[in-house]
Amino acid sequence: MNEFVACLKQRKLVQWALAYVAFAFALLQGVDIVAQRFAWPDQIEKLLILALAIGFVVVLVLAWYHGERGAQRVSGTEIVILALLLAIGGGLLWKFAGAAAHRDVTANTTAHAAPAMQRVAAAASAGGNASPGQAIPAKSIAVLPFENLSDNKDNVYFSDGLSEEILNSLARIDGLRVIGRTSSFQFKGKDVDSRTIGERLGVANLLEGSVRREGERARVTAQLIRAADGTQLWSQTYDRTVKDSLAVQLDIAEQVAGVLNVVLDDKQRARMRATGVKNVDAFIAYQKGWKLYIDAHRSDDLIGGLRQANVEFDKAIALDPGFSFAYFAKADLYEHTLMADGRTQAELLEAQRAALQTLERAAATSPDPQQRDLALAERQLLSDDWHGLGARIEAALKQPGCSAPNWMPVFASAFGYGDLIENLGARVNVCDPLNGVNYRTRISVALATGHPQRALDVLARAETMLGGGPLPTTSQAIALTMLGRTAEAQATLSSMEARGEGYYIAQLIVGKAAGEYPSKLHTRLQAVDRKSSKFQGWDVTNAVEAALSGNRAEANRHAAALDARPAGGLLLAIVVTECHCGAPFDLNATPHFKALLAESGLRWPPPATIKYPTRASQDRSQPVSASAAAKALPHG
């Protein structure tokens, strides 16, 4: 034994082996960083690892013969050994690479069977959910809401906040797909197995945990599990003060990245630190506000509910002036106020001022370039300065990332940005596959830009992902009308409750497509409930009805009234998207809107997306005078 150890020392076998291991490790780390930045296939790293493993044996052989200075020539025995090793290694590499290439060719053949837009739509229809033959990325994760184990049930805001902070930290890591809060929080309080959650969200890993808060102390337990079989990959318990618990998010994120073999550099760590909220009470206030925000959108008193939410958002901002998410959420109240009926000019001007100021702060404090661009584009469309707005919207929609905009897609769809908006919506649904708002946005934009089958496909996917089964919707009725299936559209609407602006406009569209005369249609729709309106947008609805009736003077009158309101450009864009009739009013009737368009670079006029029957054919079927129809239309 002593002789063998002495031989090893003499031939420097250990030194050669350690030097090679150090070189191989450094090489793999470097390649991993580059591969993440340039999205190289995983096969490259796998082949490199195999090649380095074979090379290690080769190095040991070389060390055995050449580690000692006395043996400098290559012997016949050495050549035979090296040749065998290289032949074996080459055979393994060929087999491995051949199998990988076959999988890649199969995948590429499937992908290139459709145009680029269909590939994007296919990825979106997957919604992040793994379908047969579609692999779930190994470096993907969903952060489930941490369970509140405290006696005080109000501490759920603390546990939810910590969960979201961990999610936000992980989202700043390159090369790691992180599912958004809207989707991952769908499973809060539900007894669903890990495999099902992973399949619905399209992720390979889940991070879950619990929080027990007692006074100013908190115990945080986190565990990373493999979704496919529930295997625990990592677990850690932290005992901290409440204030120190905010630092836990960074440690958990770094530990998770390490387990998933995602390399963190100093730049990414700096981004993670910049993302976090520094004040515990701030993110508790934000979580309270967010719950009120969600409740408001589910109630009929939307604006009243948003006012309550903004009280909490204001508390969060006062405690942490750089709380970007609070600014984004807060702006929604002002935008809904600008679109609501029955507000005085002073109220609307104040809402416009508050919206511009809040969105400016949201952009200034956001660590995400995509969110900044989306916020600035939305801010500008609400302003009285549209210089370069078209270019700004296009740049924001082309930014990589998964941030979901608010009202900007509705506005932009009136000016020909449908495909860019759909590309963004498809990305958002991969990152946030259970985000119902994003599905609705994609459907409305598809209809506004004349893509009825796309709207139906997204609707079907939303029904599958969100559950509840197929339900009749106004969007479905409009899409069927675009496809010429008017009878089906009428049957869809007849099964729905006669309530709200969306239902009213859908009846106008389907009725006009069916050849129903405007005055008769208007009389029939008086049964629609106008009082219990969540969005309070009947001024826009009246403008759409006037345009669809063919009464241009009345349409111009309504459009002029909207043009005179603060942020009237947004309201007029909504009229365009809801009408599907091209330009629903004359630009000369809306001088402010006309001036804004001239400086914006936006396209005008918009195309008609539904081929309605001509007035002549309607007159032949129902002989009622145009003046009678005009008198039947609403005036104000």
N, C-alpha and C positions, 0 to 999 in steps of 0.2 A: 504493500500500500504506500509506504514511504517513497519507494522508487517511482510509483505512478505519479504521485504528487510532485516529486522532483522533476519528472519528465514534463508534466504540465507547465511547471514554472519555467523550465528551460526553453520550452517551445513557445512560451507566451500565449498559450491557448486562451486563458481567461481574459487577458488584456485585449486580444483580438475580438473575442466574443462581446465583451462590454462595449468596446468602441463601436462595433457594428450595431448593437442594440441601440446605443445612443444616437447613432446616425439615422437608423431606421425610424426611431420615434420622432426625431426632429423632422424628417422628411414627411412622415404621415401627418403630423400636425400642420405643416405648411400646406400640403396638398388639400387637407380638409378645409382649411380657411379659404383657399382659392376656389375649391369646388363649391362651397356655399355661396360665394360671391357671384360666380358665373353659372350656377345651377347645373354643374356637371352631373352626369348620371352616376348613381351609386356604384355601378359596375366598375368604374375606373378605380375607385378606392379598394374595392374587393380584389380586383386583379393585382393591384399594387401590393396589397398585403400578402397575397399568395406568392408573388414574385419575390418579395423580401424574405418570406419564410424559406423558400428554396435557396435564395442567396445566402441565408444564414448557414445552411449545411455546407454550401460551397466554401464559404469563408472558413469554417472549421477545418475543412480538408486542406485548404491552402495554409492555414495556420500550423497545422500538424507537420506539414512538409517544409514550410518556410519560416516558421516562427523562430527557429534557431538559425543563426547567421551562417552556420556551416553548410547548410543545404540550400543552394541557390538554383540548381538546375531542376527542371521538371522531369520527373521519372516517368517511365512507361506505366507503372502502377497508378500513379497520380492521374495521368491522362485518362486511363480507363475509368477510374472512379468519377472524375469530373464529367466525362462523357455520359456515363450512366445517370448521374444526377441531373444533368441538363436534359437528357432524353425524357426522363420521368417527369421532371418539372415542365418541360415543353408540352408533353402530352396532357398533363393536368390543365395547363393554361389554355391549350387548344380546346379541350372539352368544355371547360368552364366558359370561355369566351364565346364558343359556338352556341351554347345554350342561351347565354345572355343575348347574343345577337339575334337568335331566333325569336326570343320574346320581344325584343325591340322592334324587329321587322313586323311581327304580328300586330303589335300596338300601333306602329306607324301606318300600316296598311289600313287598319280600321279608322284611324284618325283622319287620313287623307282621302277617305271615301266621300267626304263632304267639304264644302267651302269653309273658309275660316270662320265666318259668322256662325255656321252651324256647329262648329267645334266649340265655340264659346257658349252657345245656347245649350249644347249637350252637357258641358261642364256645369252650367247653371242648373239645368234640370236635375242633375245629380244632387244639387243642393248640399254638397258636402257629404252626402250619404253614399256609402260604398255599394255599388250595384255589382251583380255577378261579373267577374272578370276585371273589375276595377280595383286596383290595390289601394289600400289605405296607407298614407305615408307613415313610416316608422317614427318620424320626428313630427308628431302631431299630438295635440293635447287639448283637453277641455278642463277648465277649472270649475268644479261644481261648488255651489254655495256651502260654505262651512256651517256645520250644525251649531246652533246656540245651545250650550249646555248650562247656561247660567239660570239661576232662579228667576231673575228679572227678565221677562220676555222682551222688554224694550231693548235689551242688549243684542237682539237680532240685527239691529242696524249696525252695530259694531262688527258682528261676525260677517254680515253681508259686505260691509265696507272693506274688511280685510281681504275677503275673497276677491273682490273686484280689484283691489290694489295689486294682489299677486297676479291676477290675470293681465293687468296693464303692464306690469313689469315683464312678464313673459312675452307679451306682444311686441316688446321692443327688441327682441332677440332675432337676428337674422337667421334664416334657415329653419325656423320652428313655426309650424302652423298652429295658431291659437284660435279657438272658437270664441266668438263674441259672447258677451254677457246675456243678451236677449235669449240666445239659444241654450246656453249652459244652465241658466237659472230656471229654465222650464221644468227641470227635474227637482226643484226644491220641494222637500217634504214628500216626495213620491218614492214608493218602494219599487224601483226598477233595477234590474240586474245590469252589471257593467257591460256585458256583451251587447245588450239592446241599446244602451246609451251610446256606446262606441259606434254601432252601426248607424244609428239615427244621426249622429253628429259627424260621422266620417273621420273619427280619430282613433289612434292606436292606444292612447294613454289617457288616464283620468287622474286628476288631482283632487282629493277630497280631504276633509278634516273636520275638526271641531274647535270651538272656542268656549272656554269657561272663564268668565270674568267675575272677580270678587273684589269689589272696591276698586283700588288702583292697581290690582294685580290681574294678570291674565295668563292662562295656560292655553297655548296654541298647539294642537297636534295636527300634523299633515302627513299624508301618505300618498305615494304615487303608485298606481296600480296599472297593470296591463289590462286593457278593456276586454280583450278576447277571452281571457280565462280568469280574470280577477286576481292574478298573481301580484303580490306586493313587491315592488321594485325598490322602494325606499320609504323610510318612515323616520320622523323626528318629532320630538316634543320640546317646546320652548316655554320656559317660565320667565316672564318679563313683567315689568311695570306696563301699564296701559300705554304710556307715551313711548316706551322703548319697543313696544310690540310692532310699531310701524316699520322698524328696521328688520323685523322678521321676514317681511315680504321679499326683501332683496336676497336674504340668505336662502329662503325656500326656492326662489327663482334660480339662483346659481346652482343649488344642489340638483334641482330638476334638470337643468341644462347639462350638468355633468353626467347624470345617469343616462340621459338620452344621447350622449356623445355629441353635443352641440358646443362648439368652441366659443367662449366669450373672450372678447378682447377689451381693452381699456375703453375704447369708444362706446361699445355696447353697454358696458357697466355704467358709464357716465350717462347714457341715455336712460337707463333704468332708474338711476338715482333722480334724474330730472323729472321723470314721469310721476314719481310718488307724491302723495299728499303729505305735508309736513305736520299737520295739526289733526289730532284724533277727533276733536269736537267738530272740525270742519267736515270730515268725511261722514260722521254720524248725521250731521244736518243735511248733507247732500243725499244720503240714503233715505232719510225721511222725505225730503223733497221729491226724490225720484219715485217713491211709492205714490205720493199724491199726484205726481205727473201722470203715471200710468192710470191711476183711478180716474183722473180727469178725462182722459181720452176714452174711457169706457162709459162715462156718464153723459147725460144730456146737457148738463151744465158745464160745458168744456171750459169756458173762459173763467167762470167762478172757481173751478177746480184748479186751473193753472195759477190763478192769483194766490191760492193757498200754498201751492208748491213753491212759488217764487219767494214766499216768506222764508222758507227753509233754505232755498238757494242763496238768498241774500245773506243769511247767517253764515253759510259756508264761505261765501266770498269775503265777508268781513273778517273771518278768521284766517283765511288763506286767499289773498288777493290774486294769486296766480292759478286759481282753481278753474282750469279751462272748461272742463265738462259742465260745471255749474253755469258758466256763461252761455254755452251752447243750449242747454236745456231752458234757461231763463228766457232766451229770445223768442221761444215758441209762443208765449203769451202775447207778445207785441205783434207778431205776425198774424195770429188769429184775430186780434183786435182790428188790425188794418183791413181784414177781409170781411168783417162782420157788418151787418146792417145796423141802422139806427144809432150810429155814433155821431157825435157832433164833430165839426171840423177841428175844434181845439183838441178833442180826445184823439182824433186820428193823427194830428200833427205830433202830439206827445208820444203816441205809440210809435210813429216813424222815427222820431228822435231817439227813443229808448232802444228800438231795434238796431239802429245804425251803431249806436254807442256800444251796445252789448255784443254784437257780432264783431265789432272791431277789437274789443277786449278778448273775445274768444279766440280770434286769430292770433293776436299778439302773445297770448299765454300758451298756445298749443305747441307741444313738442313734435307734433306730426305734420310734415309738410303738406300732405294731402288734405288734412283737416283745415289747415290754414287757408289753402287755396279755395276749398269749397265754401268756407265761411266768408271769405272776401268776395267771392262771386255772388253769394246770396245777399251780402250786404249791399253790393252795388246795384243789384236789380231792384232793391227797395228804395234806392236813392233817386235824386234828380240829376245825376250825372252818369250817363251811360257811355262815355267815351271808352272805346276798346272793350266793351262788355262781352261782345261775341268772342274775341280772342281769349279773354279771361275764363269764360265758361268752358271753352274747348280745352284750354290748358289744365283746368281743374279736373275735368272729366277724364283726361288722359293720364293724370298722376297715378302711379302705382299705389296699391293699398286697398284696404277693405272698409274705409270709413263711409258711412251712409249719409248722404246729404238730406236736408229737410225739404224745403219747398222749391229749391232750384231745379230739380228734374221736371216738375210740373210746368214751370215757366219755360225752360229750355226746349221742351218737347214741342212748343208752338213754333219753334224757329229751326227745325230740321236737325236736331241733335239726337234723334231717337236711337241710332245704332251705338253711339258713344255712351248714352245713358244705359242702354241694355248691357253693354260690356261691363260697366261699373256694377250694375245690379247683379249680374251673374257672379262677379267676384265676391260681392257682399254675401250672396247666398251660399257660397262655398265656405266663407269664414263664419257665417252666422246663419246656418241652414233653417232655423226655426223662427226667423225674423219675419213676422207677418206683415209689418209695415212695408218692408222692402218688396215682398211679393206684390202687394197692392200697388206700389209705385211702378213696378215693372209692367203690370197689367195695364194701368192707366196710360203709361207712356206708349206702350205697344198700340193701344187703340188710337191715341192722339196722332200717331205717326202712320196709321194705316196698315198695321200688321195684326189682323184679327186672329189668325191661326197661332201666332206667337202668344197672343194674350190668352187663348184657350189652353195652350200647352203649359204656360206658367200657372194658370189657375188650377189645372189638373194636378200639377206638381205640388202646389201649395196645399191642396186638399189632402194629398197623400202624406206630406210631411207634417202638417199641422193637425191632422186628424179631423174627426167630425163628419167625414163623408161628403159627397157632393151636395152642395146647396145652391139653389137658384140665386143668381146675383144680377145686378144691373149691368155689370161689365160683360157677363156672359150674353145677355140679351143684345147688347150693342155689337159684340163680336159676331154673333149669329146674323145680325142685320147686315153687317159689312160683307158677310159671305153669301148674302142673298137668301138666307134661310129665315125669312120674316115670320112665317107662321110659328116656327119654333121659338123665335124671340118673343112673340106675343104670348105664347103659352108659358114661357119662363116668367114674364112679368105678371101674368094673371095669378101665379102661385105665390106672389110676394105681397107683403104688407104695403098698402098705399101710403107711404110716409117718406118725407125728406126730399131734399133737392135732387139727390142722385136718382131717385125713383122717378121724379117728375121729368127730369131731362131725358132719361131713358125712354119714358113713354112718348115724349115729343119726337125723339129720333125714330123709334119703331113705328109710331103712328104716321109720321111723314113718309117713311120708306114704304109703308103699306098703302099710301095714297089717301089717307084720311085728311079731310079738309080742316084748315087751321081753326076756324071758329067752332066747329063741332068738337075737335080735339081739346080746345081750351075749355069748353063747357064740361066735357067729360072729366077733365083733370081737376075740377074744383073740389072733387071729393078727396083729393090728396091732403093729408094733414100737414099744414104749413107751420103750425104753432110749436110743435115739439121738435124744433130744428137744432141739431147739435152745432152746426157750423154757421148758422144765421147768414146764409149767402144767397138770399132770394133776389137781391139786386142783380147779381151775375146771372141767375137763372132767368129772370125776366128779359135780360138782353139776349140770351140764347134763344128764348122762345120767339122774340120778335124777329131775329135773324132767320130762324127756321120757318117762320110763317111767310117769309118773303116780303114783309113790310119794312123796307129799307129805312124809311123816315123814322119809324119807331125804334128800329135797331140803333140808328145813329143817335137818337135822343138818349137812350139808355147808355150807350157807349160814351157820350159826352159827359154824362153825370159821373160815370166811373173815372173818366180821364181827369176830372177836376179834383178827385180825392187824392190825398197823399198815398204814394205807392200805387197809383192807379194803373201803371204799366203792368204790374203783376196781375191785377184783376182782369184787364183786357186780354192778357195772354191766356188766362183761364177760360174766358169766353171763347177764344179761338179753339182751345183743346176740347172743350165740351160740345161745341157746335158741329165739328167735323164737316164744315160747309165751306172751307176756304176762308176768305176774308169776310167776317160777319158784319162789318161796318165799313164806312168810308173813312180813310185817313184824315180827310179834311174836317170830319166831324170831331176828331180827337187831336187838336193841335199840339198839345203837350206830348202825347204819345208819338206823334209824327216827328217832332223835333228830337225826341230821345232815340227813335229808330235811326234817324239820319246820322247820328254820331256813334252808333253802337256797333255797326258791322253785322247786325243780325239780318237774316233773310226775311223778305216780305215781297209779295203776299204768300201766305201758307197755302198748300194744296188742299183741295177737298178730299177727304178720305172715305166718304160715302156718296154713292151715286143715287141721289134722290130723284123721284119722278118730277117731271116738269110741271109748272103751274097749269099748262094747257091740258095735260092729261088729267089733272085733278079737276079742272073746270068741267071737262066732259063727263066725269063720273059723278060730280056733286055740284050742281049749278047754284052756287051761293056767291053773292057779289063780294068783291075785294073790300069794299068799304064796310060791309057787315063784319068781315073777318077782322079788320083793323079795330073796329069798335069793341070787339070781344076780347082784345088783348089787354093785359094789365098795363096801367099807366102809373108807375111809381111803385 
